[in-house]
Amino acid sequence: MTPERYRRIVDVLDRRQPDLAVLMEGVHKPHNLSAIQRSADAVGVLEAHAVTPQRRYRSHKGTAAGSEKWVETYSHDTVEAAIEQLQGRGFHIVAAHLSDRAVDFRAFDYTRPTAILLGTEKYGVSEAALERVDAEITIPMVGMVASLNVSVAAAVILYEAQRQRLAAGLYDRPRLEAERYRELLFRWGYPRLAERYQALGLPFPRLGEQGELLDPVPEAVRRRLTGCRT
């Protein structure tokens, strides 16, 4: 890892928002999944959650433009389980859904821990999910079409969340827990090396001010690295 790349990773991690997430229920088109993931990375989202009972989450690499490396993505079998897990961690679940209950998406407070729920391209958010969410939001439309593409809607809402969080100073200092920060710094900087440390159950080494390894690489890791680049 070069010093320049190290500084770039540090700069990104310093602005990651551990309490802003996206939850995708039944969004099955790879290009939409990847476009949402790309927007999530752009505004500093740390986690994306996908409800994909038939198959595991799979993004479209061209649309994602590499963002799949930087946003932690988790698959769930049911939306109920996903919502329960996120609410158990203190997240408010806000569903993008047109209803009498829905408020203008700009009126919601995204500075609190928030997971934005987006529904399937054809049917939207399910009734099972709506029974469990904390709020519903809508993007006002004045044209002939009734709704935006799901990935476009995600981007619009995420940038409103970013606007509010910038105004509140939530990007002004690192917000990740120290141990999580160190873990991601090593994973992002040395992805193949990190895989081998993890496979062997070894703690990640310390990094210096330029991203250099401060601890010697164990022989067991070296053997696994034969023929591989870090």
N, C-alpha and C positions, 0 to 999 in steps of 0.2 A: 504494500500500500504506500503510495507516494504521500509526502506531506500535504500536497494540494488536495488530493482526494480525502485525506484524513480531515482537513479543515472543512471541506464541503459536507462530509457526513456529520461532523460536529455541529455545523451551522443548521442542518436539517433537524437533527435530534433536539437541538435547543428550542425548536419551535413546534415539536410534536405535541399534539393535544390528546392526552390519555383519556380524557373524559368526553370526547366527541367521537361518535362512531356511526356507521351506517349498517342497517339491517335490511337485507334483500329477501323478500318472501316470494319464491317461485319465479324470480327473474332468471329465465333459462337461456336467453340468447347470449352466446359468448361475447359478442361485440358490445352488448349493453352492460353486461357484468364488468367487462374490462374498462369501458368508458367511465362507469361509476367509480371503479377503483382508481382510475387515473385522476379524476376530479378530487377524490378523497385524499390522495397523496398531495395534490397541489395545494390544498388548504391545511395540511398538517394532521389529517386523521391518522390515528395509530392503528385502529382495528376496523375490519369489515367483517360482517357476519352474513352468511348466506343459508337460507333454508332450501335445501336441495335433497329431498328424501329419495328420489330415484337414482341420483348419481352425485358424486362429490363435486365440489366447486371446480369449474374449469374456465379459465379466462382465455381471451383471444390475445395472443402475444403482440400482434401488430397494433391493435387498438390500445392495449395497456401501455405500450411504449416503455416497458421495463418497470412500470410502477408496481407490478406484482411482487417485486423483490423488496419493496419498502413498506407496503401495507400488510400487516398481519391479517390473514383471512382464515376464518373458522367456519366450518360447515355444521349445520344442525339438521336433525331429522324432522323436527316439527317447529312451527313458529311459536307454539306455547312454551316449549323448552327454551328457545332462544330468548324470548321476552322475560321469562322467569329468571334466567341466568343474569341478564343485563340489569333487570330491576333489582335483583339481589345484590348487585354491585353498586347500586345507587343511581343508575341511569334513569332518566325520564324518557319514556318511549313516545315519540311524536310521529304519527302516521300521516303521510301525504295522501289525503283522501277527501274527495268532495262530498260534503254532507252539511246538514243544518248545524251541526256541532263545530264544524271546521272554522278556524279563524285564518285571516290573512297570514301567510307564512312569515311576513316581516314583523308581525305582532308577537311572535313567540320569543321567549327568552332563551337563547342558545348558550348563554354564558354559564348556565348550570349544566351538570352532567347530562348529556343528551345523546340518544341514539335515534337517528332518522330512519323510519320504516318506509320502505318502498315496495309496492306490490307488483304482481305479475303484469306483463305488458298488456294482456287482454282483459283480465278481470279485476285488477287492482288488489288492494289489501283485503284479506279474507275477513269474514265475520268473526271467526275465532280470534283473530288478532285484534280486531277493533274492540272486542269485549275486554281486552286486557291493556290497551294503550292508555297513556296518561293524557294525551291531547291529540287533536286532529288539525291539520293545516291544509290550506289550499293556495294555489297560485292563481291570482285573478286572470281571467282571459277575456279579451274584448274582440276577438276575431271569430271566425266561423267554426274553427275546430274547438273541440271540447276539452282537450288536454294536450300536454306536451309529451314527447317521447320520455320514457322513464329515466334515461341517462341524462337528458337535458334538464328534466325537473330536478334530479339529484344535484346537478351542478348549480342550478339557480339557488336552491335551498342552502347548499353547502357554502356558497359564497356570501349569503346573508349571515350564516353562522360565523364565518370568518370575519365579516365586517364588524359584527357585534363584539366578537372576542378581541379583535384588534383595539377597538375603542375602550375595552375594559382592561387592556394591558396584559391579556393572557398569553401573548406571544413575546413578551418582553424578557422573560426568564425561563430557564429550563423547568419543565413541570413533570418530567418522568422521575420516578424513584431512582435513587442512585444505582442500585443493583441492576435494575432493568435497563438503565441508560448504558452501563458498562457492558451488559450482555449484548444489546443491540449494536453498540459501537464495534464490538469484536465480530459479530455475525456479519454486519454489513461490510466491514473492512476486509475480513478474511473468511469469506463464506465457505470455501472448501476445507480450510483448516478447522473452522468451527464445527463442521459436520463430523470431522474425525475426533475432535475432543469430545463431542457429545456422544458419539457412538461408543467411545471407551469409558464414558462416565467420568471424565476428568474435568476439573474446574478450568474455566477459560483463563489464559495468562493475562497479566497486566500489560497495559500499553503506555508508552511514553508520550511526551508532549507533541511529538511528530507522528504518532501512530505506530512507532516501532515496538516490537516485542521486548519486554523487559525480563521475561522469564524464559529459561531455555526450553526448547520443545522436547518433550519426553521421547525416549527412544521408540516407545510403542506407537506414538503418533508419527514419527519419522518413517517407520516401516510402512505404515498405511499410505504415506504420502509419496511413495516411490512411483515415479512417472506421472505425478499430478502436480499442477500448479496451485499455489495458495492464493 
